[in-house]
Amino acid sequence: MHYVIIGGGIAGTTAAEELRKLDADAEITLISEEFHALYSRVLLPHYIKGKIPRERVFLKKETWYQEQKIEWITGEIVSRVDTKNKHIEFFDGGELPYDKLLIASGSEVKLLDQDVPGVSYLRTLDDADHLVELMRALPKDAHAVIYGGGFIACEYLNIFHEANIKTTIAYRGAHMWSRGISDEAGELIKQQLEKSGITVIENAKEFSFAGEKTLESVLINGQTHPCSILGIGVGVAPHFSFLQDSGIEMQNGILANAFLETNVKDVYVAGDVAEFFDERFHRPFITGNWMNAQMQGRVVAKNMTGTQTPFDLVSSYAMNIVGIEMIFIGDTSREHADATQVIGSVAEGGVTEIFVRKNTIVGAILTGRNNDRAMLTKLIKEKTELTDPAAILL
Ligand SMILES: Cc1cc2nc3c(=O)[nH]c(=O)nc-3n(C[C@H](O)[C@H](O)[C@H](O)COP(=O)(O)OP(=O)(O)OC[C@H]3O[C@@H](n4cnc5c(N)ncnc54)[C@H](O)[C@@H]3O)c2cc1C
């Protein structure tokens, strides 16, 4: 049996490791566009801030792949998947046949049309190295600008804030995660940013930057702001453009059933790129977090080796934004909720928004109210039916 895995991130590498445990004789090939052994994207901000040395971000040694008898192909991009003839094709030429294929190609950052030295993106270890270099070269009176209002924008906020760099954040919406979180949570975060000396520009619909050899300034809604370093965090998109003529169904991600099987026989999916049918939430579900990607890697390996195992996890994503804690748990889609309710207030310094379907809490967003986490996670996991879901937090 030859298992081929596209993507050497946490989902793909965990699947390779589990496949080896489950099938000692199988041929396993792991293909990674990146050149590095598995590293933790979660630890990249800690490395950038100088809290851990660079070598601590690695989760596997280069020798691990050989020890596990995993053929590890690095620096190669898969450009096409031929599901009829069961082979993949590489961008540089060449084909590789598979018996079972796992797509664990993750997400890619959305890029701006413009580029100039001084502009930073944050997804890979190479991006992190680049940011460390840019920050080392900054003058004393440097001014940082962040464009975007999601998770990566928050990482930049913490990085620049801890480095004592004067910072402006500009985002397109009325607040951070404008379509994702409540106005109250948005206001709390804004207050926290301003208390920390960060300049906030909302509704930044027009954004561009100037500088030829290096970045000099940014233009936001017609106004010029000085800028020596620019962090872009305008979102990510699932990495699946190479599957266009494969016959594999895609929507927001690669569609799969609860067993992480796609519509094409012997083709599976795991991690950020997977839009799997979540039996708990009764809908196709896509999420980008470490726990989800790692656990899917484990579960998909079971399914690929013939032990039918549905994927079932209430995952969460927690982060601190210059002193205020935010936690996303479970299904926080407004569109799919019957009702949402905000508990707490800006005046109290914390709000929790719950997402309810059929009298059951399916998701929650906590802003400055960490204490709700354990109880809400339990209620979501146990699918507890409640006559008045919000009352539980009052
Ligand atoms: C800076 C940062 C901080 C984060 N912090 C947190 C956190 O605190 N908590 C949390 O839960 N999550 C966090 N995340 C998100 C988390 O890291 C991701 O959800 C997780 O890494 C996804 O893993 P994956 O294996 O699905 O995809 P990826 O890690 O994206 O791996 C996919 C790999 O496949 C490769 N690939 C793609 N297409 C091809 C192709 N055609 N050919 C060959 N190779 C290909 C890519 O180059 C990539 O190396 C963070 C992410 C970043 C960037």
The ligand as an SDF file (V2000), in Angstrom:
LIG
                    3D

 53 58  0  0  0  0  0  0  0  0999 V2000
    1.6790   32.7310   13.2900 C   0  0  0  0  0  0  0  0  0  0  0  0
    0.5920   31.7170   13.5700 C   0  0  0  0  0  0  0  0  0  0  0  0
    0.1620   31.5100   14.8760 C   0  0  0  0  0  0  0  0  0  0  0  0
   -0.8440   30.5860   15.1310 C   0  0  0  0  0  0  0  0  0  0  0  0
   -1.2530   30.4310   16.4190 N   0  0  0  0  0  0  0  0  0  0  0  0
   -2.2040   29.5160   16.6920 C   0  0  0  0  0  0  0  0  0  0  0  0
   -2.6320   29.3010   18.0450 C   0  0  0  0  0  0  0  0  0  0  0  0
   -2.1730   29.9820   18.9810 O   0  0  0  0  0  0  0  0  0  0  0  0
   -3.5710   28.3340   18.2750 N   0  0  0  0  0  0  0  0  0  0  0  0
   -4.1020   27.5900   17.2590 C   0  0  0  0  0  0  0  0  0  0  0  0
   -4.9450   26.7230   17.5340 O   0  0  0  0  0  0  0  0  0  0  0  0
   -3.7320   27.7700   15.9750 N   0  0  0  0  0  0  0  0  0  0  0  0
   -2.7970   28.7180   15.6680 C   0  0  0  0  0  0  0  0  0  0  0  0
   -2.4100   28.9130   14.3670 N   0  0  0  0  0  0  0  0  0  0  0  0
   -3.0760   28.1330   13.3030 C   0  0  0  0  0  0  0  0  0  0  0  0
   -2.4420   26.7500   13.1500 C   0  0  0  0  0  0  0  0  0  0  0  0
   -1.0550   26.8890   13.1070 O   0  0  0  0  0  0  0  0  0  0  0  0
   -2.9810   26.0700   11.8830 C   0  0  0  0  0  0  0  0  0  0  0  0
   -4.3710   25.8600   12.0750 O   0  0  0  0  0  0  0  0  0  0  0  0
   -2.2870   24.7380   11.6010 C   0  0  0  0  0  0  0  0  0  0  0  0
   -0.9020   24.9100   11.4940 O   0  0  0  0  0  0  0  0  0  0  0  0
   -2.8370   24.1020   10.3230 C   0  0  0  0  0  0  0  0  0  0  0  0
   -2.1210   22.9540   10.0220 O   0  0  0  0  0  0  0  0  0  0  0  0
   -2.2570   22.1950    8.6140 P   0  0  0  0  0  0  0  0  0  0  0  0
   -1.3160   21.0400    8.6930 O   0  0  0  0  0  0  0  0  0  0  0  0
   -3.6760   21.9610    8.3040 O   0  0  0  0  0  0  0  0  0  0  0  0
   -1.7630   23.2310    7.5100 O   0  0  0  0  0  0  0  0  0  0  0  0
   -0.3820   23.9840    7.3120 P   0  0  0  0  0  0  0  0  0  0  0  0
    0.3320   24.1490    8.6030 O   0  0  0  0  0  0  0  0  0  0  0  0
   -0.7000   25.2000    6.5120 O   0  0  0  0  0  0  0  0  0  0  0  0
    0.4970   22.9760    6.4320 O   0  0  0  0  0  0  0  0  0  0  0  0
    0.2280   22.7330    5.0830 C   0  0  0  0  0  0  0  0  0  0  0  0
    1.5210   22.5180    4.3410 C   0  0  0  0  0  0  0  0  0  0  0  0
    1.2290   22.0490    3.0270 O   0  0  0  0  0  0  0  0  0  0  0  0
    2.0700   22.6750    2.1050 C   0  0  0  0  0  0  0  0  0  0  0  0
    1.4320   22.6670    0.7750 N   0  0  0  0  0  0  0  0  0  0  0  0
    0.3020   23.3070    0.4020 C   0  0  0  0  0  0  0  0  0  0  0  0
    0.0090   23.0590   -0.8960 N   0  0  0  0  0  0  0  0  0  0  0  0
    0.9960   22.2470   -1.3490 C   0  0  0  0  0  0  0  0  0  0  0  0
    1.2750   21.6610   -2.6190 C   0  0  0  0  0  0  0  0  0  0  0  0
    0.4730   21.8690   -3.6690 N   0  0  0  0  0  0  0  0  0  0  0  0
    2.3960   20.9100   -2.7490 N   0  0  0  0  0  0  0  0  0  0  0  0
    3.2140   20.6910   -1.6930 C   0  0  0  0  0  0  0  0  0  0  0  0
    2.9970   21.2210   -0.4550 N   0  0  0  0  0  0  0  0  0  0  0  0
    1.9020   21.9890   -0.2880 C   0  0  0  0  0  0  0  0  0  0  0  0
    2.2190   24.0860    2.6610 C   0  0  0  0  0  0  0  0  0  0  0  0
    3.3580   24.7360    2.1300 O   0  0  0  0  0  0  0  0  0  0  0  0
    2.3330   23.7930    4.1530 C   0  0  0  0  0  0  0  0  0  0  0  0
    3.6650   23.5750    4.5340 O   0  0  0  0  0  0  0  0  0  0  0  0
   -1.4100   29.8410   14.0810 C   0  0  0  0  0  0  0  0  0  0  0  0
   -0.9740   30.0430   12.7490 C   0  0  0  0  0  0  0  0  0  0  0  0
    0.0150   30.9670   12.5030 C   0  0  0  0  0  0  0  0  0  0  0  0
    0.4870   31.1870   11.0830 C   0  0  0  0  0  0  0  0  0  0  0  0
  1  2  1  0
  2  3  1  0
  2 52  2  0
  3  4  2  0
  4  5  1  0
  4 50  1  0
  5  6  2  0
  6  7  1  0
  6 13  1  0
  7  8  2  0
  7  9  1  0
  9 10  1  0
 10 11  2  0
 10 12  1  0
 12 13  2  0
 13 14  1  0
 14 15  1  0
 14 50  1  0
 15 16  1  0
 16 17  1  0
 16 18  1  0
 18 19  1  0
 18 20  1  0
 20 21  1  0
 20 22  1  0
 22 23  1  0
 23 24  1  0
 24 25  2  0
 24 26  1  0
 24 27  1  0
 27 28  1  0
 28 29  2  0
 28 30  1  0
 28 31  1  0
 31 32  1  0
 32 33  1  0
 33 34  1  0
 33 48  1  0
 34 35  1  0
 35 36  1  0
 35 46  1  0
 36 37  1  0
 36 45  1  0
 37 38  2  0
 38 39  1  0
 39 40  1  0
 39 45  2  0
 40 41  1  0
 40 42  2  0
 42 43  1  0
 43 44  2  0
 44 45  1  0
 46 47  1  0
 46 48  1  0
 48 49  1  0
 50 51  2  0
 51 52  1  0
 52 53  1  0
M  END
$$$$
